[in-house]
Amino acid sequence: MNRKQKLKQLQRLQTQIDTIREDLEISAPGTILYSSPLFAIEDEVVLVEADGFGGATTCVVEGNYPIDYISKIEKHFPSEEKAICNAEDLVEGDASVTRFELDSD
């Protein structure tokens, strides 16, 4: 199979993948599903990033996201909804960052 054929096959497969994700109502990998400052006066942001398979990672980043930042904590959740709910809890103060780090799925 030459390069042109492989690219054509890749396009077909991506179209199928996109259709399946749409049917399952899940987001593509790397999609930011949620973004909010953690505290109004600090340089921390709570993000939720989809994994492309129905789950997502909630993380707290510090710095100038998405250009120059560090990830302070990350936690993967089995569903996009759970990740977003946990991110909202962090932002609203219903969960602490320390507890967030220690909790298991």
PADREN-954226 format. One record per residue (C-alpha): residue number from 1; residue in three letters; chain; x, y, z. Coordinates in nm, 2 decimals, always signed. Layout:
REM PADREN-954226
ATOM,NUM,ala,A,X,Y,Z;
...
This chain:
REM PADREN-954226
ATOM,1,met,A,+0.00,+0.00,+0.00;
ATOM,2,asn,A,+0.15,+0.33,-0.10;
ATOM,3,arg,A,+0.14,+0.66,+0.09;
ATOM,4,lys,A,-0.17,+0.80,-0.11;
ATOM,5,gln,A,-0.36,+0.48,-0.04;
ATOM,6,lys,A,-0.27,+0.49,+0.33;
ATOM,7,leu,A,-0.39,+0.85,+0.36;
ATOM,8,lys,A,-0.71,+0.76,+0.19;
ATOM,9,gln,A,-0.76,+0.47,+0.43;
ATOM,10,leu,A,-0.68,+0.69,+0.73;
ATOM,11,gln,A,-0.94,+0.94,+0.62;
ATOM,12,arg,A,-1.20,+0.66,+0.59;
ATOM,13,leu,A,-1.12,+0.53,+0.93;
ATOM,14,gln,A,-1.13,+0.88,+1.09;
ATOM,15,thr,A,-1.47,+0.94,+0.94;
ATOM,16,gln,A,-1.59,+0.61,+1.09;
ATOM,17,ile,A,-1.44,+0.70,+1.43;
ATOM,18,asp,A,-1.60,+1.04,+1.42;
ATOM,19,thr,A,-1.94,+0.88,+1.34;
ATOM,20,ile,A,-1.90,+0.63,+1.63;
ATOM,21,arg,A,-1.81,+0.90,+1.88;
ATOM,22,glu,A,-2.11,+1.10,+1.77;
ATOM,23,asp,A,-2.34,+0.80,+1.81;
ATOM,24,leu,A,-2.19,+0.74,+2.16;
ATOM,25,glu,A,-2.21,+1.11,+2.24;
ATOM,26,ile,A,-1.84,+1.13,+2.35;
ATOM,27,ser,A,-1.58,+1.38,+2.25;
ATOM,28,ala,A,-1.27,+1.35,+2.05;
ATOM,29,pro,A,-0.93,+1.31,+2.23;
ATOM,30,gly,A,-0.79,+1.64,+2.35;
ATOM,31,thr,A,-1.12,+1.83,+2.35;
ATOM,32,ile,A,-1.14,+2.07,+2.64;
ATOM,33,leu,A,-1.48,+2.01,+2.79;
ATOM,34,tyr,A,-1.45,+2.25,+3.09;
ATOM,35,ser,A,-1.23,+2.54,+3.18;
ATOM,36,ser,A,-1.26,+2.77,+3.48;
ATOM,37,pro,A,-1.02,+2.97,+3.71;
ATOM,38,leu,A,-0.98,+2.78,+4.04;
ATOM,39,phe,A,-0.96,+3.11,+4.24;
ATOM,40,ala,A,-1.03,+3.46,+4.12;
ATOM,41,ile,A,-0.69,+3.60,+4.24;
ATOM,42,glu,A,-0.46,+3.31,+4.15;
ATOM,43,asp,A,-0.31,+3.19,+3.82;
ATOM,44,glu,A,-0.46,+2.84,+3.84;
ATOM,45,val,A,-0.72,+2.69,+3.60;
ATOM,46,val,A,-0.93,+2.38,+3.63;
ATOM,47,leu,A,-0.96,+2.19,+3.30;
ATOM,48,val,A,-1.13,+1.88,+3.18;
ATOM,49,glu,A,-0.99,+1.71,+2.87;
ATOM,50,ala,A,-1.16,+1.43,+2.69;
ATOM,51,asp,A,-0.97,+1.10,+2.62;
ATOM,52,gly,A,-1.17,+1.01,+2.32;
ATOM,53,phe,A,-1.31,+0.69,+2.47;
ATOM,54,gly,A,-1.58,+0.84,+2.70;
ATOM,55,gly,A,-1.35,+0.92,+2.99;
ATOM,56,ala,A,-1.18,+1.25,+3.07;
ATOM,57,thr,A,-0.90,+1.39,+3.28;
ATOM,58,thr,A,-0.96,+1.68,+3.53;
ATOM,59,cys,A,-0.65,+1.88,+3.60;
ATOM,60,val,A,-0.54,+2.19,+3.77;
ATOM,61,val,A,-0.28,+2.39,+3.58;
ATOM,62,glu,A,-0.08,+2.70,+3.67;
ATOM,63,gly,A,+0.05,+2.95,+3.43;
ATOM,64,asn,A,-0.05,+3.09,+3.09;
ATOM,65,tyr,A,-0.26,+2.80,+2.96;
ATOM,66,pro,A,-0.23,+2.67,+2.68;
ATOM,67,ile,A,+0.10,+2.83,+2.60;
ATOM,68,asp,A,+0.32,+2.81,+2.91;
ATOM,69,tyr,A,+0.19,+2.62,+3.20;
ATOM,70,ile,A,+0.25,+2.33,+3.45;
ATOM,71,ser,A,+0.00,+2.07,+3.55;
ATOM,72,lys,A,-0.02,+2.06,+3.93;
ATOM,73,ile,A,-0.26,+1.77,+3.96;
ATOM,74,glu,A,-0.44,+1.54,+3.73;
ATOM,75,lys,A,-0.71,+1.27,+3.78;
ATOM,76,his,A,-0.87,+1.05,+3.52;
ATOM,77,phe,A,-1.24,+0.97,+3.54;
ATOM,78,pro,A,-1.43,+0.69,+3.36;
ATOM,79,ser,A,-1.68,+0.94,+3.22;
ATOM,80,glu,A,-1.67,+1.29,+3.08;
ATOM,81,glu,A,-1.97,+1.38,+3.31;
ATOM,82,lys,A,-1.79,+1.26,+3.62;
ATOM,83,ala,A,-1.48,+1.46,+3.53;
ATOM,84,ile,A,-1.68,+1.78,+3.47;
ATOM,85,cys,A,-1.88,+1.73,+3.80;
ATOM,86,asn,A,-1.55,+1.69,+3.99;
ATOM,87,ala,A,-1.41,+2.00,+3.82;
ATOM,88,glu,A,-1.71,+2.20,+3.91;
ATOM,89,asp,A,-1.69,+2.08,+4.27;
ATOM,90,leu,A,-1.33,+2.20,+4.28;
ATOM,91,val,A,-1.42,+2.55,+4.14;
ATOM,92,glu,A,-1.72,+2.59,+4.36;
ATOM,93,gly,A,-1.53,+2.49,+4.67;
ATOM,94,asp,A,-1.73,+2.17,+4.73;
ATOM,95,ala,A,-1.41,+1.97,+4.71;
ATOM,96,ser,A,-1.05,+2.05,+4.81;
ATOM,97,val,A,-0.75,+2.00,+4.58;
ATOM,98,thr,A,-0.59,+1.79,+4.85;
ATOM,99,arg,A,-0.89,+1.56,+4.87;
ATOM,100,phe,A,-0.92,+1.55,+4.50;
ATOM,101,glu,A,-0.56,+1.42,+4.48;
ATOM,102,leu,A,-0.62,+1.15,+4.73;
ATOM,103,asp,A,-0.97,+1.02,+4.61;
ATOM,104,ser,A,-0.97,+0.71,+4.40;
ATOM,105,asp,A,-1.21,+0.66,+4.10;
